[in-house]
Amino acid sequence: MKYVVRKRNSRDNIIIESNNTLNFFYGTLIGRLFIKILVSSFVTNIIGKYMNSSFSIKRIDKFIKENNININDYVDKNYKSYNDFFIRKIKDSKRPILANKNVLISPCDSKLTVYKINKDLTLKIKDSYYSIDTLIDKKILNEYKDGYACVFRLSTDDYHRYCYIDNGTKSENHYIDGVFHTVQPISLKYYNFYKTNSREWTILNTNNFGEVIDIEIGALGIGRITNHHSEYSFKKGEEKGYFEFGGSTIVLLFKKDTIELDEDIINNSNENIETIVKYGERIGKKC
């Protein structure tokens, strides 16, 4: 499976292919039968224990080499497990936060696609369509008609901590259990991962962008979504939480006439192309 991404303000396409393991699991009948076993809570718990054990340390060096990770960008630490490395903290200087209150920032390192919210509110991700009411109560969504849905897809090589996009307060977290699947695009041919993956959502009452629905979605191999706060007063750029090992997705829903997204992101999304964005980077502004 191939998919296309672009760097900021570039028209050059970057073609990325899913790895052979995912091609087997999601592209063959036998592989899909294995998936039924692998996504069970019993198996994911075993994987989680292994990834949090010292036995998984040997995976770190291989991961760094395969994904060209510049370890000097991260806080120096002796990692106790693969998962300890996966949730590593980056140096503040490597992810500066744009302080201007009118600037909308990305909450994470990811590949971003944006959608205009309509009455049917479906998200197209590559060749699959997902009804947004599988993520959030449709009654709440009525207030977001004609706003924007921003989908931030994190792959395993991305920085897996995420931040608040503005100053404000938040409501309690709502957790919805599910079945873990990979969020890499190859899986979308066979599974609607938004309907089956675990997810956690809250409403952010932001000072400059109104009420924003924030949804974190887990994926295959992720033991949990870790959010630091329940009801809370937050600051722009403050860490909100992190995902454990695996790929993940964050969806932000904005009401009509609250944000103006940057032109390159809009244009890329209209071509079904993801835009590479970084934690704290500008992606738009206040209307």
Secondary structure, DSSP 8 states (H G I E B T S, - for coil): -EEEEE-TT----EEEE--HHHHHHHHSHHHHHHHHHHTSHHHHHHHHHHHTSGGGGGHHHHHHHHTT--GGGB-----SSHHHHHT--B-GGGS-----TTEEE-SSSEEEEEEE--SS-EEEETTEEEEGGGTS-HHHHGGGTTSEEEEEEE-TTS--EEE-SSSEEE---EEE-------SGGGGGT--HHHHS-EEEEEEEETTTEEEEEEEE--TT---EEES-SSEEE-TT-EEEEE-SS-EEEEEEE-TTSEEE-HHHHHHHHTT-EEEE-TT-EEEEE-
